[in-house]
Amino acid sequence: MNRRRMLRLAAAGAGLAMLPRPARVQGRRAILTRKIPKTGEDIPVVGLGTWQTFDVGSAERDRAKQRRVLEIFYASGGTVIDSSPMYGKAEGVAGDLIAAMGARSKSFIATKVWVEGRERGVKQMEQSLERFHVDSIELMQIHNLVDWKTHLATLRDWKARGRVRHIGITHYTSSALPELARILSAEPDIDFVQFAYSIGVREPERNFLALCADKGIATLINRPLEGGSLFRDVRNKPLPDWAAAFDCASWAQFFLKYILAHPAVTCVIPATANPAHMADDLKAGEGRMPDAATRKMMVELVEKL
């Protein structure tokens, strides 16, 4: 396929990925949004993970980078912030910064329950709300399916009482996809599923993403950059010139746009405490997305590196 044909294909397919947008941010394109299928609520396609990156001390100097990351995140239209009690101090750090910045109304807060037993689960979720300085939360997820039946019953009650707006389940391994699929097929009360997906980890493309779309389940993508390991093979290598056809200016955007081009993906949540990386990641949610032919070329390129 020559470059001219590649550009025509990319332009023709880009319209499929252009979705409703929030207000334009001065000086740059607005980040794309996608709907939560069960509620119709729009959320931006790039969020922020906090695993390892927000597990820092309480002093202002310890949190300066995280504060700047959030400033860039909100200024670009980001809303989805994902955490967990498993992530050390991350919930409290994110919660303190959001409160200090007066950014609660701009935030779609997602966290998790990660213990065995009903009472322990309730206690842990209450602690998470306290750390975020909130009485209710946008999304509570059952982390890695730990005691999921017990916590799902609790979360149904919490949702009915307005303490959570959405219920989710998560896992980080591809081996868990069959179990996630069985649960999504059997449990109509689940609104979100979070799992690992990247240009190098494509198992969800086989059947799982199609199931999510069929069941109307919103998807959060963790480890979209494989913890940074994707960059090892592309270090010091230039982007292909055809990446410009889908408004891609960096390898991070290349990897994230590959994921976001899938219509069943709702939001990617790369974790970072680097302000420059945050700004770069957010640009993956702007402009055109690669079409199916382009995505195939992207995989072929990465596999050759």
ZIPEMO-V102778 format. One record per pair of residues at least 4 apart in sequence whose ideal C-beta (glycine too) atoms are under 7 Angstrom apart, sorted by sequence separation. I is the first residue (numbers start at 1). J is the second residue. D is the distance in Angstrom with one decimal. If there is no record, write none. Layout:
BEGIN
i=I j=J d=D
i=I j=J d=D
END
This chain:
BEGIN
i=1 j=5 d=5.3
i=2 j=6 d=6.9
i=3 j=7 d=6.4
i=4 j=8 d=6.7
i=5 j=9 d=6.3
i=6 j=10 d=6.3
i=7 j=11 d=6.3
i=8 j=12 d=6.3
i=9 j=13 d=6.3
i=10 j=14 d=6.2
i=14 j=18 d=6.5
i=36 j=40 d=6.9
i=50 j=54 d=3.8
i=58 j=62 d=6.8
i=60 j=64 d=6.6
i=63 j=67 d=5.6
i=64 j=68 d=6.5
i=65 j=69 d=6.3
i=66 j=70 d=6.6
i=67 j=71 d=6.5
i=68 j=72 d=6.5
i=69 j=73 d=6.1
i=70 j=74 d=6.2
i=71 j=75 d=6.1
i=72 j=76 d=6.3
i=74 j=78 d=6.2
i=83 j=87 d=5.8
i=87 j=91 d=6.9
i=89 j=93 d=5.4
i=90 j=94 d=6.0
i=91 j=95 d=5.9
i=92 j=96 d=6.1
i=93 j=97 d=6.4
i=94 j=98 d=6.1
i=95 j=99 d=6.3
i=96 j=100 d=6.1
i=97 j=101 d=6.0
i=103 j=107 d=5.7
i=116 j=120 d=6.5
i=117 j=121 d=6.3
i=118 j=122 d=6.4
i=119 j=123 d=6.4
i=120 j=124 d=6.2
i=121 j=125 d=6.3
i=122 j=126 d=6.3
i=123 j=127 d=6.5
i=124 j=128 d=6.6
i=125 j=129 d=6.7
i=126 j=130 d=6.5
i=127 j=131 d=6.4
i=128 j=132 d=6.5
i=142 j=146 d=6.7
i=147 j=151 d=5.9
i=148 j=152 d=5.8
i=149 j=153 d=6.9
i=150 j=154 d=6.9
i=151 j=155 d=6.0
i=152 j=156 d=6.5
i=154 j=158 d=6.3
i=155 j=159 d=6.1
i=156 j=160 d=6.5
i=157 j=161 d=6.4
i=176 j=180 d=5.8
i=177 j=181 d=6.2
i=178 j=182 d=6.6
i=179 j=183 d=6.5
i=180 j=184 d=6.2
i=181 j=185 d=6.2
i=182 j=186 d=6.3
i=183 j=187 d=5.5
i=197 j=201 d=6.1
i=204 j=208 d=4.3
i=205 j=209 d=6.0
i=207 j=211 d=6.1
i=208 j=212 d=6.6
i=209 j=213 d=6.6
i=210 j=214 d=6.2
i=211 j=215 d=6.1
i=223 j=227 d=6.2
i=226 j=230 d=4.9
i=231 j=235 d=6.1
i=239 j=243 d=4.6
i=244 j=248 d=6.8
i=249 j=253 d=6.0
i=250 j=254 d=6.9
i=251 j=255 d=6.4
i=252 j=256 d=6.2
i=253 j=257 d=5.6
i=254 j=258 d=6.8
i=256 j=260 d=6.1
i=257 j=261 d=6.0
i=274 j=278 d=6.7
i=275 j=279 d=6.5
i=276 j=280 d=6.4
i=277 j=281 d=6.1
i=278 j=282 d=6.4
i=279 j=283 d=6.9
i=290 j=294 d=3.6
i=292 j=296 d=6.7
i=293 j=297 d=6.8
i=294 j=298 d=6.4
i=295 j=299 d=6.7
i=296 j=300 d=6.4
i=297 j=301 d=6.2
i=298 j=302 d=6.5
i=299 j=303 d=6.1
i=300 j=304 d=6.6
i=1 j=6 d=5.5
i=25 j=30 d=5.9
i=35 j=40 d=5.5
i=36 j=41 d=4.7
i=57 j=62 d=3.7
i=73 j=78 d=4.0
i=98 j=103 d=4.9
i=99 j=104 d=6.8
i=115 j=120 d=4.4
i=129 j=134 d=5.4
i=132 j=137 d=6.8
i=158 j=163 d=4.0
i=159 j=164 d=5.2
i=171 j=176 d=3.7
i=196 j=201 d=5.7
i=204 j=209 d=5.1
i=212 j=217 d=4.4
i=225 j=230 d=5.3
i=243 j=248 d=4.0
i=248 j=253 d=4.7
i=260 j=265 d=5.8
i=272 j=277 d=4.4
i=290 j=295 d=5.1
i=24 j=30 d=4.5
i=35 j=41 d=6.7
i=56 j=62 d=4.6
i=85 j=91 d=6.2
i=98 j=104 d=6.0
i=115 j=121 d=5.6
i=129 j=135 d=6.6
i=142 j=148 d=4.6
i=158 j=164 d=4.8
i=184 j=190 d=6.1
i=248 j=254 d=5.3
i=259 j=265 d=5.6
i=272 j=278 d=5.4
i=23 j=30 d=6.5
i=35 j=42 d=5.7
i=36 j=43 d=6.4
i=56 j=63 d=5.9
i=83 j=90 d=5.0
i=197 j=204 d=4.7
i=212 j=219 d=5.3
i=22 j=30 d=5.7
i=83 j=91 d=4.8
i=113 j=121 d=4.9
i=129 j=137 d=6.2
i=159 j=167 d=6.0
i=260 j=268 d=6.3
i=290 j=298 d=6.4
i=21 j=30 d=4.3
i=22 j=31 d=7.0
i=33 j=42 d=4.1
i=34 j=43 d=6.8
i=98 j=107 d=5.6
i=115 j=124 d=5.3
i=142 j=151 d=4.8
i=155 j=164 d=6.1
i=171 j=180 d=5.9
i=184 j=193 d=6.2
i=195 j=204 d=6.3
i=239 j=248 d=6.8
i=248 j=257 d=5.7
i=259 j=268 d=5.5
i=272 j=281 d=6.7
i=33 j=43 d=6.1
i=56 j=66 d=6.6
i=114 j=124 d=6.9
i=142 j=152 d=6.6
i=21 j=32 d=5.9
i=22 j=33 d=6.1
i=33 j=44 d=5.4
i=34 j=45 d=5.6
i=83 j=94 d=5.6
i=113 j=124 d=5.6
i=169 j=180 d=6.5
i=243 j=254 d=5.9
i=246 j=257 d=6.1
i=270 j=281 d=5.0
i=21 j=33 d=5.9
i=33 j=45 d=6.6
i=54 j=66 d=5.6
i=113 j=125 d=5.3
i=155 j=167 d=4.7
i=239 j=251 d=6.6
i=256 j=268 d=5.7
i=19 j=32 d=5.2
i=20 j=33 d=5.5
i=31 j=44 d=4.6
i=32 j=45 d=4.9
i=81 j=94 d=5.9
i=180 j=193 d=5.9
i=19 j=33 d=6.0
i=31 j=45 d=6.7
i=169 j=183 d=6.1
i=256 j=270 d=7.0
i=19 j=34 d=5.5
i=31 j=46 d=6.2
i=125 j=140 d=6.3
i=140 j=155 d=5.8
i=180 j=195 d=6.5
i=239 j=254 d=6.4
i=111 j=128 d=4.9
i=234 j=251 d=4.8
i=177 j=195 d=6.8
i=193 j=212 d=6.3
i=91 j=111 d=6.1
i=231 j=251 d=6.3
i=148 j=169 d=6.1
i=169 j=190 d=5.9
i=20 j=42 d=5.9
i=167 j=189 d=5.9
i=168 j=190 d=6.6
i=174 j=196 d=6.7
i=109 j=132 d=5.7
i=167 j=190 d=5.6
i=168 j=191 d=6.3
i=173 j=196 d=6.9
i=140 j=164 d=4.5
i=145 j=169 d=6.2
i=167 j=191 d=5.4
i=168 j=192 d=3.4
i=169 j=193 d=5.6
i=170 j=194 d=3.9
i=171 j=195 d=5.8
i=172 j=196 d=5.1
i=193 j=217 d=5.3
i=197 j=221 d=4.8
i=260 j=284 d=6.5
i=48 j=73 d=5.6
i=109 j=134 d=6.8
i=166 j=191 d=4.0
i=168 j=193 d=6.3
i=170 j=195 d=6.9
i=192 j=217 d=6.7
i=198 j=223 d=6.4
i=201 j=226 d=6.8
i=230 j=255 d=5.5
i=252 j=277 d=7.0
i=256 j=281 d=6.3
i=260 j=285 d=6.7
i=81 j=107 d=5.9
i=111 j=137 d=6.7
i=121 j=147 d=7.0
i=136 j=162 d=5.9
i=139 j=165 d=6.9
i=144 j=170 d=6.2
i=145 j=171 d=6.0
i=166 j=192 d=5.6
i=168 j=194 d=6.2
i=177 j=203 d=6.2
i=191 j=217 d=7.0
i=192 j=218 d=4.7
i=193 j=219 d=5.9
i=194 j=220 d=4.0
i=196 j=222 d=5.5
i=198 j=224 d=5.4
i=200 j=226 d=6.0
i=66 j=93 d=6.1
i=70 j=97 d=5.6
i=79 j=106 d=6.1
i=84 j=111 d=5.8
i=85 j=112 d=6.9
i=113 j=140 d=6.4
i=136 j=163 d=5.0
i=137 j=164 d=5.5
i=138 j=165 d=5.0
i=139 j=166 d=4.5
i=140 j=167 d=6.5
i=141 j=168 d=3.7
i=142 j=169 d=4.9
i=143 j=170 d=5.5
i=144 j=171 d=5.4
i=174 j=201 d=6.3
i=177 j=204 d=6.5
i=181 j=208 d=5.9
i=184 j=211 d=6.4
i=190 j=217 d=6.5
i=191 j=218 d=6.1
i=195 j=222 d=6.8
i=196 j=223 d=4.3
i=197 j=224 d=6.8
i=198 j=225 d=6.8
i=225 j=252 d=6.7
i=253 j=280 d=6.7
i=257 j=284 d=5.2
i=79 j=107 d=6.0
i=80 j=108 d=4.6
i=81 j=109 d=5.7
i=82 j=110 d=4.5
i=83 j=111 d=4.8
i=84 j=112 d=4.1
i=86 j=114 d=5.0
i=109 j=137 d=5.2
i=110 j=138 d=6.3
i=136 j=164 d=6.6
i=138 j=166 d=6.3
i=141 j=169 d=6.3
i=142 j=170 d=6.9
i=144 j=172 d=6.9
i=184 j=212 d=7.0
i=192 j=220 d=6.0
i=194 j=222 d=5.7
i=198 j=226 d=5.2
i=252 j=280 d=5.0
i=256 j=284 d=3.6
i=261 j=289 d=4.2
i=74 j=103 d=5.7
i=79 j=108 d=4.3
i=81 j=110 d=6.8
i=85 j=114 d=5.6
i=109 j=138 d=5.3
i=110 j=139 d=3.8
i=111 j=140 d=6.5
i=112 j=141 d=4.5
i=113 j=142 d=5.8
i=114 j=143 d=3.9
i=121 j=150 d=6.6
i=139 j=168 d=5.5
i=141 j=170 d=4.9
i=174 j=203 d=4.2
i=252 j=281 d=5.8
i=260 j=289 d=5.9
i=261 j=290 d=4.9
i=48 j=78 d=6.3
i=63 j=93 d=6.1
i=67 j=97 d=5.5
i=80 j=110 d=6.4
i=84 j=114 d=6.2
i=104 j=134 d=6.9
i=108 j=138 d=4.6
i=112 j=142 d=7.0
i=113 j=143 d=6.3
i=116 j=146 d=6.6
i=117 j=147 d=6.6
i=121 j=151 d=5.0
i=181 j=211 d=5.4
i=200 j=230 d=6.3
i=225 j=255 d=5.7
i=250 j=280 d=5.4
i=253 j=283 d=5.7
i=47 j=78 d=6.4
i=50 j=81 d=6.9
i=66 j=97 d=6.1
i=70 j=101 d=6.4
i=110 j=141 d=6.4
i=112 j=143 d=3.7
i=115 j=146 d=6.8
i=116 j=147 d=4.8
i=145 j=176 d=6.9
i=177 j=208 d=5.0
i=184 j=215 d=5.4
i=224 j=255 d=6.7
i=253 j=284 d=4.3
i=46 j=78 d=6.3
i=48 j=80 d=6.9
i=50 j=82 d=6.6
i=55 j=87 d=5.8
i=74 j=106 d=5.3
i=114 j=146 d=5.7
i=118 j=150 d=5.2
i=122 j=154 d=6.2
i=198 j=230 d=6.7
i=224 j=256 d=5.9
i=252 j=284 d=6.8
i=257 j=289 d=5.7
i=258 j=290 d=6.8
i=44 j=77 d=5.6
i=47 j=80 d=3.1
i=48 j=81 d=5.1
i=49 j=82 d=5.1
i=50 j=83 d=4.4
i=54 j=87 d=6.9
i=55 j=88 d=3.5
i=56 j=89 d=6.6
i=117 j=150 d=6.7
i=121 j=154 d=5.9
i=156 j=189 d=5.7
i=184 j=217 d=5.7
i=257 j=290 d=6.0
i=44 j=78 d=5.5
i=47 j=81 d=6.5
i=48 j=82 d=7.0
i=55 j=89 d=5.1
i=63 j=97 d=6.4
i=99 j=133 d=4.6
i=145 j=179 d=6.6
i=249 j=283 d=6.9
i=261 j=295 d=5.8
i=44 j=79 d=5.7
i=47 j=82 d=6.2
i=55 j=90 d=5.0
i=148 j=183 d=6.9
i=152 j=187 d=6.6
i=224 j=259 d=5.4
i=43 j=79 d=6.0
i=44 j=80 d=6.6
i=51 j=87 d=5.1
i=54 j=90 d=3.9
i=95 j=131 d=4.6
i=118 j=154 d=6.0
i=43 j=80 d=5.6
i=50 j=87 d=5.7
i=56 j=93 d=5.9
i=91 j=128 d=5.7
i=95 j=132 d=3.8
i=152 j=189 d=6.9
i=258 j=295 d=5.9
i=95 j=133 d=5.3
i=113 j=151 d=5.2
i=221 j=259 d=5.7
i=54 j=93 d=4.6
i=85 j=124 d=5.7
i=92 j=131 d=4.3
i=247 j=286 d=6.5
i=50 j=90 d=4.1
i=54 j=94 d=5.4
i=91 j=131 d=4.2
i=247 j=287 d=3.0
i=258 j=298 d=5.3
i=91 j=132 d=6.4
i=247 j=288 d=4.9
i=85 j=127 d=7.0
i=246 j=288 d=4.6
i=85 j=128 d=6.1
i=246 j=289 d=5.8
i=50 j=94 d=5.5
i=221 j=265 d=6.0
i=224 j=268 d=4.5
i=246 j=290 d=4.5
i=254 j=298 d=6.9
i=31 j=76 d=5.9
i=219 j=264 d=6.1
i=225 j=270 d=5.5
i=31 j=77 d=4.4
i=219 j=265 d=5.4
i=220 j=266 d=6.7
i=224 j=270 d=5.5
i=30 j=77 d=6.0
i=31 j=78 d=6.8
i=219 j=266 d=4.8
i=220 j=267 d=5.5
i=221 j=268 d=4.5
i=222 j=269 d=6.0
i=218 j=266 d=4.3
i=221 j=269 d=6.6
i=246 j=294 d=6.4
i=220 j=269 d=5.7
i=25 j=75 d=6.6
i=172 j=222 d=6.0
i=213 j=263 d=7.0
i=25 j=76 d=5.8
i=141 j=192 d=6.6
i=172 j=223 d=6.4
i=213 j=264 d=4.2
i=25 j=77 d=5.8
i=212 j=264 d=5.2
i=139 j=192 d=5.8
i=141 j=194 d=6.1
i=209 j=262 d=6.0
i=210 j=264 d=6.9
i=22 j=77 d=5.0
i=209 j=264 d=4.1
i=199 j=255 d=5.4
i=86 j=143 d=6.2
i=198 j=255 d=6.6
i=112 j=170 d=6.5
i=84 j=143 d=5.6
i=199 j=258 d=4.6
i=198 j=259 d=6.7
i=240 j=301 d=6.3
i=197 j=259 d=5.9
i=43 j=108 d=5.7
i=237 j=305 d=6.9
i=234 j=305 d=6.2
i=233 j=305 d=4.3
i=199 j=298 d=6.5
i=199 j=299 d=6.3
i=200 j=302 d=6.9
i=199 j=302 d=5.5
i=36 j=166 d=7.0
i=82 j=220 d=6.6
i=38 j=191 d=5.1
i=36 j=191 d=6.7
i=49 j=222 d=6.5
i=38 j=216 d=5.5
i=37 j=216 d=3.8
i=37 j=217 d=6.7
i=37 j=218 d=5.9
i=36 j=218 d=4.6
i=80 j=267 d=5.4
i=82 j=269 d=4.7
i=80 j=269 d=6.6
i=69 j=272 d=6.4
i=72 j=275 d=5.6
i=69 j=273 d=6.1
i=78 j=282 d=6.3
i=73 j=278 d=5.9
i=69 j=275 d=5.4
i=72 j=278 d=4.9
i=76 j=282 d=4.4
i=66 j=273 d=5.6
i=68 j=275 d=4.4
i=72 j=279 d=5.2
i=65 j=273 d=4.9
i=65 j=274 d=7.0
i=69 j=278 d=4.6
i=65 j=275 d=6.5
i=45 j=260 d=5.3
i=53 j=271 d=4.8
i=52 j=271 d=6.5
i=53 j=272 d=5.6
i=54 j=273 d=6.8
i=47 j=267 d=4.9
i=49 j=269 d=4.2
i=51 j=271 d=4.9
i=53 j=273 d=3.9
i=46 j=267 d=7.0
i=47 j=268 d=6.9
i=48 j=269 d=6.3
i=49 j=270 d=6.0
i=50 j=271 d=6.1
i=45 j=267 d=5.5
i=46 j=268 d=5.9
i=47 j=269 d=4.3
i=49 j=271 d=3.3
i=43 j=266 d=6.8
i=44 j=267 d=7.0
i=45 j=268 d=6.8
i=43 j=267 d=5.9
i=36 j=266 d=6.8
i=14 j=246 d=6.4
i=34 j=266 d=5.0
i=11 j=245 d=6.6
i=7 j=242 d=6.8
i=10 j=245 d=3.6
i=46 j=281 d=5.9
i=6 j=242 d=4.7
i=10 j=246 d=5.5
i=46 j=282 d=5.3
i=3 j=241 d=6.9
i=7 j=245 d=4.9
i=46 j=284 d=6.0
i=3 j=242 d=5.9
i=6 j=245 d=6.7
i=46 j=285 d=3.9
i=45 j=285 d=4.5
i=44 j=285 d=6.1
i=17 j=261 d=5.5
i=31 j=282 d=6.3
i=32 j=285 d=5.2
i=31 j=285 d=4.2
i=32 j=286 d=6.9
i=31 j=286 d=5.9
i=29 j=286 d=4.0
i=28 j=286 d=6.9
i=29 j=287 d=5.6
i=17 j=288 d=6.9
i=17 j=289 d=3.1
i=14 j=288 d=3.7
i=14 j=289 d=6.2
i=16 j=291 d=6.8
i=14 j=291 d=6.6
i=13 j=291 d=2.1
i=12 j=291 d=6.7
i=13 j=292 d=6.6
i=10 j=290 d=6.4
i=10 j=291 d=6.0
i=13 j=294 d=6.9
i=9 j=291 d=6.0
i=9 j=293 d=4.7
i=10 j=294 d=5.1
i=9 j=294 d=6.5
END
